[in-house]
Amino acid sequence: MTKHFTLLLFIGLAWGQAEPDTSQIDYHQMGIELANEDFSPPFSFLIGCSGLGLVFIPLNAIITNVVIPKKHKHILASDGGKEFGKGYRKEYKRLRIKSMSNGLKGWCMVAVFPALQVIDYLW
């Protein structure tokens, strides 16, 4: 009796296995979340601090080249890979502009405003 019960148990277990449902995955949101994890702000912040942010912030809106790391290539090869790429690129560019803007604010506070005060004093 236990042999038959064990056999039925294993058959039921094998029969009950289902493939994962990928239709409920929001690939666009996954791209946004992984871009937030992968983004490293120091380089963009330094560009803003150097004053080059005045040039690079408008260029960043035009340049569409965002390289998605190789560790995410398996997601790009899946059914929602195109949506993942759109979400990743859009969020990465947004984070880059935000970081450059923060650096540019610092540059304005350290370089521009004191210079305006000196000019105003000399005037």
C-alpha positions as CSV (number, residue, x, y, z in Angstrom):
1,M,0.0,0.0,0.0
2,T,2.8,2.4,0.9
3,K,4.5,1.7,-2.5
4,H,1.4,2.7,-4.3
5,F,0.8,5.8,-2.2
6,T,4.4,6.9,-2.7
7,L,4.1,6.4,-6.4
8,L,0.9,8.4,-6.5
9,L,2.5,11.1,-4.4
10,F,5.4,11.5,-6.9
11,I,3.1,11.4,-9.9
12,G,1.0,14.1,-8.4
13,L,4.1,16.2,-7.5
14,A,5.4,15.9,-11.1
15,W,2.0,16.7,-12.6
16,G,1.6,19.7,-10.4
17,Q,4.7,21.4,-11.6
18,A,4.0,24.4,-13.8
19,E,6.1,26.7,-15.8
20,P,6.5,30.2,-14.4
21,D,4.1,32.8,-15.7
22,T,6.1,35.6,-17.3
23,S,3.1,37.5,-18.5
24,Q,2.8,39.3,-15.1
25,I,6.4,40.6,-15.1
26,D,6.7,44.4,-15.7
27,Y,9.9,44.5,-17.6
28,H,9.9,48.3,-17.9
29,Q,9.8,48.7,-14.1
30,M,12.5,46.0,-13.8
31,G,14.7,48.1,-16.1
32,I,14.1,51.2,-13.9
33,E,15.0,49.4,-10.7
34,L,18.2,47.8,-12.2
35,A,19.3,51.2,-13.6
36,N,19.0,52.6,-10.1
37,E,21.1,49.8,-8.8
38,D,23.8,50.1,-11.5
39,F,24.1,53.9,-11.6
40,S,27.3,55.3,-10.1
41,P,27.0,59.1,-9.7
42,P,30.5,60.3,-8.9
43,F,31.6,60.8,-12.6
44,S,28.4,62.6,-13.6
45,F,28.6,64.7,-10.4
46,L,32.2,65.7,-11.2
47,I,31.2,66.7,-14.7
48,G,28.6,69.0,-13.2
49,C,31.1,70.4,-10.6
50,S,33.6,71.2,-13.3
51,G,31.2,73.5,-15.0
52,L,31.0,71.2,-18.0
53,G,27.5,70.3,-16.9
54,L,26.4,73.4,-18.8
55,V,27.4,71.6,-22.0
56,F,26.8,68.0,-21.1
57,I,23.3,68.3,-19.6
58,P,21.7,69.4,-22.9
59,L,23.9,66.8,-24.8
60,N,22.7,64.1,-22.5
61,A,19.2,64.6,-23.5
62,I,20.2,64.2,-27.2
63,I,22.6,61.3,-26.8
64,T,20.8,58.0,-26.6
65,N,23.9,55.8,-26.0
66,V,23.4,54.0,-22.7
67,V,25.3,50.7,-22.5
68,I,23.4,48.0,-20.6
69,P,25.8,45.8,-18.7
70,K,26.4,42.3,-19.9
71,K,24.9,40.9,-16.7
72,H,21.5,42.0,-18.0
73,K,21.8,40.4,-21.5
74,H,19.6,37.4,-20.5
75,I,16.8,39.8,-19.7
76,L,17.2,41.6,-23.0
77,A,17.0,38.3,-24.8
78,S,13.6,37.5,-23.1
79,D,10.1,38.4,-24.4
80,G,10.1,41.7,-22.6
81,G,13.6,42.7,-23.4
82,K,12.6,45.7,-25.5
83,E,10.6,47.2,-22.7
84,F,13.4,46.4,-20.2
85,G,15.9,48.3,-22.4
86,K,13.6,51.3,-22.8
87,G,13.0,51.5,-19.0
88,Y,16.7,51.0,-18.2
89,R,17.9,53.7,-20.7
90,K,15.3,56.3,-19.7
91,E,16.0,55.9,-16.0
92,Y,19.8,55.9,-16.5
93,K,19.7,59.1,-18.5
94,R,17.4,60.7,-15.9
95,L,19.9,59.7,-13.1
96,R,22.8,61.1,-15.1
97,I,21.1,64.4,-15.6
98,K,20.1,64.6,-12.0
99,S,23.7,63.9,-10.8
100,M,25.2,66.5,-13.2
101,S,22.6,69.1,-12.1
102,N,23.5,68.5,-8.5
103,G,27.2,69.0,-9.3
104,L,26.4,72.1,-11.3
105,K,24.5,73.6,-8.3
106,G,27.6,73.1,-6.2
107,W,29.7,74.7,-8.9
108,C,27.4,77.7,-9.0
109,M,27.6,78.1,-5.3
110,V,31.4,77.8,-5.1
111,A,32.4,79.6,-8.3
112,V,29.7,81.8,-9.8
113,F,28.0,83.4,-6.8
114,P,31.2,84.6,-5.1
115,A,32.4,86.0,-8.5
116,L,29.1,87.9,-8.8
117,Q,29.6,89.3,-5.3
118,V,33.1,90.5,-6.2
119,I,31.8,92.1,-9.4
120,D,29.0,93.7,-7.5
121,Y,31.5,95.0,-4.9
122,L,33.8,96.4,-7.6
123,W,30.9,98.0,-9.4
